[in-house]
Amino acid sequence: MFETFTCEQCGEEFAAHPSARAAENGLCSPACESAAKGFYLSGL
């Protein structure tokens, strides 16, 4: 069963399984994960 979480980087809500990495780190996408680590992707 999926649960709703709020991304700590962009503030968007996303659905994930509670045991998924996205649920554990609170980030909805690879782009938000990179931004949270201080890496910014050009062209986004």
C-alpha positions as CSV (number, residue, x, y, z in Angstrom):
1,M,0.0,0.0,0.0
2,F,1.3,3.5,-0.9
3,E,1.3,6.5,1.4
4,T,1.4,10.2,0.6
5,F,4.6,12.1,1.5
6,T,5.7,15.7,1.0
7,C,9.0,16.3,-0.8
8,E,11.4,18.1,1.5
9,Q,13.0,19.9,-1.5
10,C,10.1,21.1,-3.7
11,G,7.2,20.7,-1.4
12,E,5.1,18.6,-3.8
13,E,3.2,15.6,-2.5
14,F,4.1,12.2,-3.9
15,A,3.0,8.6,-3.4
16,A,5.5,5.9,-2.3
17,H,5.6,2.7,-0.5
18,P,6.7,3.3,3.2
19,S,9.8,1.1,2.7
20,A,10.9,2.9,-0.5
21,R,14.0,5.1,-0.5
22,A,11.9,8.1,-1.6
23,A,9.8,7.7,1.6
24,E,12.9,7.3,3.7
25,N,14.8,10.4,2.4
26,G,11.7,12.5,1.8
27,L,12.6,13.5,-1.8
28,C,10.2,12.9,-4.7
29,S,12.6,12.6,-7.6
30,P,16.3,12.2,-8.6
31,A,16.3,15.9,-9.5
32,C,15.2,16.9,-6.0
33,E,17.7,14.4,-4.5
34,S,20.5,16.1,-6.5
35,A,19.4,19.6,-5.6
36,A,19.2,18.6,-1.9
37,K,22.8,17.5,-2.1
38,G,23.8,20.7,-3.7
39,F,24.1,19.5,-7.3
40,Y,22.2,21.4,-9.8
41,L,21.3,19.9,-13.2
42,S,21.5,22.4,-16.1
43,G,18.5,22.5,-18.5
44,L,15.9,21.7,-15.9
